[in-house]
Amino acid sequence: MTAAATGPPPAEIRGASWRAFARSFRRHWLGMTAAAFLLLVLMACLAAPIIAPYPPDAEDLSSVLSGPSLHHLLGTDQLGEDVLSRLLYGGVISIEGIGEALGVAVVLGVPSGLLSAYRGRALDAVLGRVADLGLAIPAIVILLMVFALPVGGETAAMMALGFIYAPSIYRIVRGAALPLREAEYVTNARMVGVSTPRILWRHILPGVAGPLAVNLTLTAGVTLTVQTGLNYLGLGVSPPTPSWGGMIGDAQSVLDQQPWLLVPTGLTVALTILSFALLGDAIRDSLAEAWSLETRRARAGRAAGKVTEPQAVHAAGPGALLSLRGISVSDRTGRPLTTDVSFEVKAGEAVGVVGESGCGKTLTALAVVGLLPPGTRLAGGQCWFDGERRLSPGQGKRTPGIGYVAQDPAVSLDPCFTVGSAIAEVVRAHSHLRRSAARSHALELMASVRIAAPAEVARLYPHQLSGGLAQRVQIAMALASEPRLLVADEPTTALDVTIQAEVLDLLRALRAERKMALLLITHDWGVVAGTCDRAVVMYAGQVVEEGTVTQLIRDPLHPYTRALLRANPQRRVPGGKLLAIPGTVPVPGSWVPGCRFAPRCSLAADDCRAGDVTLTGLADGRATRCVHYAELIAEASR
Amino acid sequence: MTSEAAAGRDLDAGGMLLRLEQVSVDYRASRFRPPHRAVDGVSLAIGSGETLAVVGESGSGKTSIAKAVLGLVPVTSGQIWFAGQEISRWRQRQSVARDLQIVYQDPFRALSPTRTVGQSLAEPLLTDRTLSRAEVRQRVGAILEQVGLPASASVKHPGEMSGGERQRVVIARALLWSPRLVLCDEPVSSLDVSIQAQILGLLDDLQRRLSLSYLFISHNIAVVRYFADRVLVLYSGRVMEVGPAELVCYKPTHPYTRMLIDAVPDFDPGIQRERTLRRVIPASGQAAGTSAGCVFAARCPYVIDICRQIRPALQPVWEGGPLCACHRASELASQQEPRPA
């Protein structure tokens, strides 16, 4: 894959992940507001000696307990001291306190958590017990003890608070770092001899940074609450020195004379704590988005231009069980993911949908079943099943009469239910059978998918099943609704070849027994060849070729079909070489105008790029979306 | 060289780069349960510039062999020799660490998501303090070019690359120290077919240019037959059959190898139908292997009484032929299409 073939990525998806984080963060307006407020408080307090209108202890007994006025913007307290000035000076103490507490917590908690997770064994056990002990000590007792000491005061108390936080920081860091220890990039770094501190700093800490940042922000809020409370009780900071807690205490004592006095300090403290919480939420959400490819691709796609609207629509032929007419799926932003997908499945017929990942195979299957994933919607086209129109845009209802088997059985079975009760539940949803009748029908279904001991397997939970067995269970569930069409999305990709062969044998047998049509989504020509009558080849959200399996394999009429066949290792050509297709499937939104396969195609000429290529119907029910298909016929006959 | 005197010809040719002798790996879930033997007395050898493929289903112990060679799991018994030096223990490994590299199955998990490609590639180089920053940058650029990526790829994060591009980066990282042996653990099984062919082509090309040896682990014998010089078929931690790829993949002797090949879906619907009929679905629920007999006996269509009692030795099917651990090996080899028992 050369740079020329793939082309540069869209400008939006380039750049460092921290920038992605910043970009994502900027879209959380609440978090941005909170961050701005905190920054404002921080700057104002640090600049107190410059911007405060009065010294914090300047008493003016001539104007005591005045409300807001031009001389005293936020009023004065019972000694005539300016509230605004005291608020600014008092903030410095709060900032120092938060800094001390978090600093101690981080210094104690983060390195020990990282080491504990990375080294494990004895160190982990010892540190874990120490942390448990730390968590068991009541914070207030420690704090009161520290205040009772002749030295230290406020600073010592805040550091003690940090000491109390350290075990929970340790736990969070350890928990987040534990799965990273087993990550292959960490193993690799260790093998090439990268030093432990470096691995911890470079590979593990970035993975821990998210939860850590969130937790520290929330802890900052808690620290402010505790500190304000202590000061309110008169602990730590002695009266002439201003502190937020002390000011609240002062305001409370004159609440009946001047209620206003509580407002500036109370509001500042409340808003600061709230801001910490909101900031933590925003950081967590942005981090989750920053490294996920999907959101970035989605944003990249928005910049790209619109793709043409669906045009050619198949007329339903006689005997079609399922007929897709011009199905277009797009994401929330209106970016098309598949365009104008039309094909038919006759009753009892097996049709394969072939293509690489990212070509829209799965979306088409999900559209057929009526289970489009969140964030996508049907932008156009119709789906007819058994003579009825089954799907209207935006309707997320599963279509009856169609069974669905997903790729990974391990994630599509609910881990909380035994296999038997899961199947029985589906049976009851479809048939109004009584509980016991549904159970026995579930066992029949399990026997019909060739599970040797259905009664034993029915008692198992999904995690106790092997991959092949789990896939059989999933097929049994799909059969519960007596479907006339079974949609199977890569049913064997996650399985070993030997198990794959068994599952495919099963699908073939079930199809014959139940006169059931099959729509099989796969990237493997071997699977299609052995299982399907006809196949539809998809590329970049379009159908590019359609025909019987024998036709497609013997003489493909689209360069993509031919290239896919040549790249398939299953073809038994002793000593032959695999021919790769240069480049990769373009992501939705970066489709080129004209033929979407042109950048990777050996036959591409100027007329391919000139305008949209339509799906041309040919003799024997074949169709191809290639301008130069005649050349392929000529080449094949040579 | 005691019990496997017969195996000697294949295993002890002088000048082999990597040699495993009767290696076993045990995993212990708890102190109170008997350990699980993942690799059971496996011997193999890889010559310079050669590709040995290890094929088997999941759970057959393929990855455990790779981990044992890399020193990531302790070897319970047996020895591992690399370039004439024993590396069975982690400490012995350090001196040859650079000559032995690995390419992982999942290229996303193999790269740190928060570091750029350039940073990931520079990291192993920076452990060598004799290299200056400029030299490191230049080496990273050169290695990217070698795997068919533009030098500008070094500023990207793995999340911004396709699976095929990421796998190229992982290969580039394995090549940084000009290794002699690269372990490829299912390097293409998470990729699309068209990309698989690209990556296999790249590995092939690199082998010829840099005279690399590969230990190529795969569950798909169809991929292996394009790529390997010799193939070793593993089942339940034991070697079932080992020999030249053209013999093992096209004229297999062992019933398990035959089962693996028959399981590959064929393009020709006629052949496919024939295979489906030939396939015997084994009764499930039987234990995978008994300590006494052949581990494959429970699934084997050709099983006879002796298979359940005596463990078959790995011996040549014919003079100079591939090695096969099956009591009926010579019988199976002589028949073109032997009938299941």
Chai-1 contact restraints between the chains, C-beta under 6 A:
chainA,res_idxA,chainB,res_idxB,connection_type,confidence,min_distance_angstrom,max_distance_angstrom,comment,restraint_id
A,M1,B,G164,contact,1.0,0.0,6.0,A-B,restraint_1
A,A3,B,P150,contact,1.0,0.0,6.0,A-B,restraint_2
A,I13,B,E160,contact,1.0,0.0,6.0,A-B,restraint_3
A,S17,B,H157,contact,1.0,0.0,6.0,A-B,restraint_4
A,E184,B,Y104,contact,1.0,0.0,6.0,A-B,restraint_5
A,E184,B,R109,contact,1.0,0.0,6.0,A-B,restraint_6
A,E184,B,A110,contact,1.0,0.0,6.0,A-B,restraint_7
A,Y185,B,A110,contact,1.0,0.0,6.0,A-B,restraint_8
A,Y185,B,L111,contact,1.0,0.0,6.0,A-B,restraint_9
A,Y185,B,S112,contact,1.0,0.0,6.0,A-B,restraint_10
A,V192,B,P124,contact,1.0,0.0,6.0,A-B,restraint_11
A,G193,B,T127,contact,1.0,0.0,6.0,A-B,restraint_12
A,V194,B,E123,contact,1.0,0.0,6.0,A-B,restraint_13
A,V194,B,T127,contact,1.0,0.0,6.0,A-B,restraint_14
A,H203,B,S112,contact,1.0,0.0,6.0,A-B,restraint_15
A,P206,B,T114,contact,1.0,0.0,6.0,A-B,restraint_16
A,W291,B,P113,contact,1.0,0.0,6.0,A-B,restraint_17
A,W291,B,G159,contact,1.0,0.0,6.0,A-B,restraint_18
A,L293,B,G159,contact,1.0,0.0,6.0,A-B,restraint_19
A,E356,B,D192,contact,1.0,0.0,6.0,A-B,restraint_20
A,E356,B,S194,contact,1.0,0.0,6.0,A-B,restraint_21
A,S357,B,D192,contact,1.0,0.0,6.0,A-B,restraint_22
A,A452,B,A283,contact,1.0,0.0,6.0,A-B,restraint_23
A,A452,B,S284,contact,1.0,0.0,6.0,A-B,restraint_24
A,A452,B,G285,contact,1.0,0.0,6.0,A-B,restraint_25
A,D496,B,E57,contact,1.0,0.0,6.0,A-B,restraint_26
A,D496,B,S58,contact,1.0,0.0,6.0,A-B,restraint_27
A,D496,B,H219,contact,1.0,0.0,6.0,A-B,restraint_28
A,V497,B,A263,contact,1.0,0.0,6.0,A-B,restraint_29
A,V497,B,V264,contact,1.0,0.0,6.0,A-B,restraint_30
A,T498,B,A263,contact,1.0,0.0,6.0,A-B,restraint_31
A,A501,B,A263,contact,1.0,0.0,6.0,A-B,restraint_32
A,D505,B,T276,contact,1.0,0.0,6.0,A-B,restraint_33
A,H523,B,V193,contact,1.0,0.0,6.0,A-B,restraint_34
A,G526,B,P265,contact,1.0,0.0,6.0,A-B,restraint_35
A,V527,B,P265,contact,1.0,0.0,6.0,A-B,restraint_36
A,A529,B,F267,contact,1.0,0.0,6.0,A-B,restraint_37
A,A529,B,P269,contact,1.0,0.0,6.0,A-B,restraint_38
A,G530,B,P265,contact,1.0,0.0,6.0,A-B,restraint_39
A,G530,B,Q272,contact,1.0,0.0,6.0,A-B,restraint_40
A,I553,B,F267,contact,1.0,0.0,6.0,A-B,restraint_41
A,A567,B,V193,contact,1.0,0.0,6.0,A-B,restraint_42
A,A567,B,S194,contact,1.0,0.0,6.0,A-B,restraint_43
A,A567,B,A197,contact,1.0,0.0,6.0,A-B,restraint_44
A,N568,B,V193,contact,1.0,0.0,6.0,A-B,restraint_45
A,P569,B,A222,contact,1.0,0.0,6.0,A-B,restraint_46
A,P569,B,V223,contact,1.0,0.0,6.0,A-B,restraint_47
A,P569,B,Y226,contact,1.0,0.0,6.0,A-B,restraint_48
A,Q570,B,A222,contact,1.0,0.0,6.0,A-B,restraint_49
A,Q570,B,V264,contact,1.0,0.0,6.0,A-B,restraint_50
A,R571,B,F267,contact,1.0,0.0,6.0,A-B,restraint_51
A,L578,B,A197,contact,1.0,0.0,6.0,A-B,restraint_52
A,L578,B,L200,contact,1.0,0.0,6.0,A-B,restraint_53
A,L578,B,Y226,contact,1.0,0.0,6.0,A-B,restraint_54
A,A580,B,A197,contact,1.0,0.0,6.0,A-B,restraint_55
A,A580,B,Q198,contact,1.0,0.0,6.0,A-B,restraint_56
A,A580,B,G201,contact,1.0,0.0,6.0,A-B,restraint_57
A,I581,B,S194,contact,1.0,0.0,6.0,A-B,restraint_58
A,T584,B,S162,contact,1.0,0.0,6.0,A-B,restraint_59
